[in-house]
Amino acid sequence: MVAPEDGSGRTDVLSYLRVDRFPHLWCPGCGHGIVLGALVRAIMRLELDPRRVVVVSGIGCAARAAGYLNFDGVHTTHGRAIAFASGIKLARPELEVIVITGDGDLAAIGGNHFVHACRRNMGITVVCFNNSIYGMTSGQYSPMTPYHAMATTAPYGHIERPFDLCALAAGCGATYVARGAAYFPARLADYIAGGLRHKGFAFIEAVTQCPTYFGRRNKMPRGVDLLRWQKERAVPVERAARMTPEELEGKFTVGVFRDAEELEYTEEYDRIIALAGYREGGESGCPAPGR
Ligand SMILES: Cc1ncc(C[n+]2csc(CCOP(=O)(O)OP(=O)(O)O)c2C)c(N)n1
């Protein structure tokens, strides 16, 4: 295992975190810390060199996770993490670029960046902390708020249907797609590790809980109530294949939905640079910046 560069020589989860930034901003019962723990365990298991890991996030409670990780990182603007991450990956394809995002950050303001990133197959790993709500701004509905759920901006029940984020990602061409939940942290770490190992664009949805702004309005005021909700509704994708749509009503599937090998974007881009003669020593003699 590669020890992080914090001088402590420690190799546990905490040694990958900036504990000097604690106490963290998450509420009691919030699931974001569980998802962050799963991400760190996946990084540890793959023995990624911390000096080659870059974490990029947008804005929101989930996005604040990037600041607690002891890697180089960028805390960017709302919905734009994937755009910044794409720039970093294009400039330094050898880096492991990880995006941490909330469901609002990713699927609402960042939705357009998300669908096009899926289509491009650039080798970045996006982990969406899906707590069904805008947590940081006190509970407005997001594109992932369940049909008929209550939210600050839906006091009589929400009348829009949520996305199936994994189906959206797969439909847009993402080559690795998985969903886990905070209730099953070990499996969630497996799915994230699968995404980090994957060469192209990897998307992992982590269903997590916000007792403060989602749970309290929806008769599940404690973190444990929402964890029970996850436990009772999660159906492994293999079992779901044998179930009827009626049996799957109100449930969500967990597992790996897609794991396909296709040409990765920065490799294709290198080929284009070579073709255009911009590579150092190439036809034009003009070195490509940063490559
Ligand atoms: C351009 C812009 N619009 C709106 C906001 C306000 N804002 C900050 S975080 C956020 C939503 C965060 O929700 P989500 O991404 O689901 O993450 P969570 O806080 O639930 O983890 C919003 C709307 C902002 N910071 N910038």
The ligand as a Tripos MOL2 file, in Angstrom:
@<TRIPOS>MOLECULE
LIG
   26    27     1     0     0
SMALL
NO_CHARGES

@<TRIPOS>ATOM
      1 C1        -24.5220   29.0400  -10.2090 C.3       1 LIG1
      2 C2        -25.0400   28.6250   -8.8710 C.ar      1 LIG1
      3 N1        -26.3430   28.4050   -8.7050 N.ar      1 LIG1
      4 C3        -26.8240   28.0120   -7.5060 C.ar      1 LIG1
      5 C4        -25.9810   27.8760   -6.4460 C.ar      1 LIG1
      6 C5        -26.5440   27.4860   -5.1070 C.3       1 LIG1
      7 N2        -26.2810   26.1140   -4.7640 N.ar      1 LIG1
      8 C6        -25.2210   25.7520   -4.0190 C.ar      1 LIG1
      9 S1        -25.1590   24.1050   -3.7050 S.2       1 LIG1
     10 C7        -26.6130   23.8590   -4.5710 C.ar      1 LIG1
     11 C8        -27.2570   22.5000   -4.6700 C.3       1 LIG1
     12 C9        -26.4700   21.3890   -4.0970 C.3       1 LIG1
     13 O1        -27.2020   20.1900   -4.1910 O.3       1 LIG1
     14 P1        -26.5200   18.8470   -4.6000 P.3       1 LIG1
     15 O2        -25.6380   19.0240   -5.7590 O.co2     1 LIG1
     16 O3        -27.5920   17.8250   -4.7470 O.co2     1 LIG1
     17 O4        -25.5460   18.5150   -3.3730 O.3       1 LIG1
     18 P2        -25.8360   18.3040   -1.8140 P.3       1 LIG1
     19 O5        -25.6660   19.6500   -1.1630 O.co2     1 LIG1
     20 O6        -27.2320   17.7470   -1.6510 O.co2     1 LIG1
     21 O7        -24.7880   17.3280   -1.4000 O.co2     1 LIG1
     22 C10       -27.0920   25.0490   -5.0820 C.ar      1 LIG1
     23 C11       -28.3530   25.1750   -5.8610 C.3       1 LIG1
     24 C12       -24.6090   28.1090   -6.6530 C.ar      1 LIG1
     25 N3        -23.7140   27.9530   -5.6670 N.pl3     1 LIG1
     26 N4        -24.1620   28.4750   -7.8670 N.ar      1 LIG1
@<TRIPOS>BOND
     1     1     2 1
     2     2     3 ar
     3     2    26 ar
     4     3     4 ar
     5     4     5 ar
     6     5     6 1
     7     5    24 ar
     8     6     7 1
     9     7     8 ar
    10     7    22 ar
    11     8     9 ar
    12     9    10 ar
    13    10    11 1
    14    10    22 ar
    15    11    12 1
    16    12    13 1
    17    13    14 1
    18    14    15 2
    19    14    16 1
    20    14    17 1
    21    17    18 1
    22    18    19 2
    23    18    20 1
    24    18    21 1
    25    22    23 1
    26    24    25 1
    27    24    26 ar
@<TRIPOS>SUBSTRUCTURE
     1 LIG1         1 GROUP 0 **** ****
